[in-house]
Each structure stands twice: as C-alpha cells, then as structure tokens.
Amino acid sequence: MSSVTAAVKKVAVKKVAKKPTPAIHPTYKEMVIAAIGDLKERKGSSRQAILKYIKENNKVNDSADLFVKSTLVKLVVSGSLVQVSGKGASGSFKLPKPENKKAAPKTKKVAAKKNS
C-alpha cells in the first residue's frame, strides 16, 4: 500500500509554470543605438565601449555581452548600424548618416509675355 500512495503523491504534484518577468531595461537594440549615439566617437564605437556604457547605464545581467554581440551583428545586417572596421561583432560601429531627401527642384515660373 505504501508504494501505491507514494505513486499517487508523485502524480498529484504538478509544477506550475512561472510567467517570465518583464525586463527592467529597454531592448538591447535600443540600448546599443543609444550607447553609440551618446559615445559620439568620430571613428565609431567598439563593442567593448558599447558594452561598458550599457552596463553603467542599465541594469543588465552578466550575459549582456552575448546579447550585445548578437544585436550588433543583427543591426549591421539590417542596415541600422554601419561597421567601420572589423568583422562580425568585432571592430567599430557607427550610426548611419541620415539620408537627406532632396526636394524636387523648383521650376521657375516664366512670366507670360504681353503682346501690346
């Protein structure tokens, strides 16, 4: 009987899945873009400098390095960042220059000739 009650107790205990808590910090994409914008380095910001800025200004885990690396690669592929030097997550990164949309050239109005 004791083996039957032990088996019943094991079946009766079910684990309740915990809902993941939302992160306290913004997305890594937003943090990386903000870091590069605030660092304002002329030749681009390195991954190490970006990571240091993010750790100082946001509450992130120790695994932030992995997320920053993958985010940098994704942003370069999507065109949101420009990689100045290096390959992959190494090297320097800059924000792309905003494209100036040129307005259509204004046509000069030619005054109508009056025949008198």
C-alpha positions as CSV (number, residue, x, y, z in Angstrom):
1,M,0.0,0.0,0.0
2,S,2.8,2.4,0.7
3,S,4.1,2.1,-2.8
4,V,0.6,2.9,-4.2
5,T,0.2,6.0,-2.1
6,A,3.7,7.2,-3.0
7,A,2.9,6.8,-6.7
8,V,-0.3,8.8,-6.2
9,K,1.5,11.6,-4.4
10,K,4.1,11.9,-7.2
11,V,1.3,12.1,-9.9
12,A,-0.7,14.7,-7.8
13,V,2.2,17.1,-7.6
14,K,2.3,19.2,-10.7
15,K,4.8,22.0,-11.4
16,V,3.2,25.4,-12.1
17,A,5.0,27.2,-14.9
18,K,6.1,30.7,-13.8
19,K,5.4,33.6,-16.2
20,P,8.6,35.3,-17.2
21,T,9.1,38.7,-15.6
22,P,9.4,41.6,-18.0
23,A,12.9,43.1,-18.2
24,I,13.7,46.3,-16.3
25,H,15.8,47.7,-19.1
26,P,14.9,48.6,-22.7
27,T,15.6,46.2,-25.6
28,Y,19.2,45.6,-26.5
29,K,18.6,47.2,-29.9
30,E,17.6,50.5,-28.2
31,M,20.4,50.3,-25.7
32,V,23.1,49.7,-28.4
33,I,21.8,52.6,-30.6
34,A,21.6,54.9,-27.6
35,A,25.2,53.9,-26.5
36,I,26.7,54.7,-29.9
37,G,24.8,57.9,-30.1
38,D,25.9,59.1,-26.7
39,L,29.5,58.0,-27.0
40,K,29.9,60.2,-30.1
41,E,33.2,58.8,-31.2
42,R,34.4,60.0,-34.6
43,K,35.7,56.7,-35.9
44,G,32.9,54.6,-34.4
45,S,32.5,52.9,-31.0
46,S,34.0,49.5,-30.2
47,R,32.0,46.6,-28.8
48,Q,33.8,46.8,-25.5
49,A,33.0,50.6,-25.2
50,I,29.3,49.9,-26.1
51,L,29.1,47.1,-23.5
52,K,30.7,49.2,-20.8
53,Y,28.3,52.1,-21.5
54,I,25.3,49.7,-21.3
55,K,26.4,48.1,-18.1
56,E,27.0,51.5,-16.5
57,N,23.6,53.0,-17.5
58,N,21.2,50.0,-17.4
59,K,20.5,47.1,-15.1
60,V,21.6,44.1,-17.1
61,N,22.8,40.6,-16.3
62,D,26.3,39.3,-16.8
63,S,25.1,37.6,-20.0
64,A,24.7,41.0,-21.6
65,D,27.9,40.5,-23.6
66,L,26.3,37.7,-25.6
67,F,23.2,39.8,-26.3
68,V,25.2,42.9,-27.3
69,K,27.3,40.8,-29.7
70,S,24.3,39.3,-31.4
71,T,22.5,42.6,-31.5
72,L,25.4,44.3,-33.2
73,V,25.6,41.7,-35.9
74,K,21.8,41.9,-36.5
75,L,21.8,45.7,-36.7
76,V,24.7,45.7,-39.2
77,V,22.9,43.2,-41.4
78,S,19.6,45.2,-41.2
79,G,21.4,48.5,-42.0
80,S,20.7,50.2,-38.7
81,L,24.4,50.3,-38.0
82,V,27.5,50.7,-40.1
83,Q,30.6,48.7,-39.3
84,V,33.6,50.9,-39.8
85,S,36.2,48.2,-39.3
86,G,36.4,44.5,-38.4
87,K,34.1,41.5,-39.0
88,G,31.2,40.2,-37.1
89,A,30.9,41.7,-33.6
90,S,34.5,43.0,-33.6
91,G,35.6,46.4,-34.8
92,S,34.0,49.8,-34.7
93,F,30.3,50.7,-35.3
94,K,28.7,53.9,-36.2
95,L,25.1,55.1,-36.8
96,P,24.4,55.6,-40.5
97,K,24.2,59.2,-41.7
98,P,20.6,60.3,-42.2
99,E,19.7,60.4,-45.8
100,N,18.7,63.9,-46.9
101,K,15.6,63.7,-49.1
102,K,16.2,66.2,-51.8
103,A,13.1,68.2,-52.6
104,A,12.1,68.3,-56.3
105,P,13.9,71.2,-57.9
106,K,11.6,74.2,-58.1
107,T,10.6,75.2,-61.5
108,K,11.0,78.8,-62.4
109,K,7.8,80.5,-63.4
110,V,8.3,82.2,-66.7
111,A,6.3,85.5,-66.9
112,A,3.9,85.4,-69.8
113,K,4.8,87.9,-72.5
114,K,2.1,90.5,-73.1
115,N,1.6,91.5,-76.6
116,S,0.6,95.1,-76.9
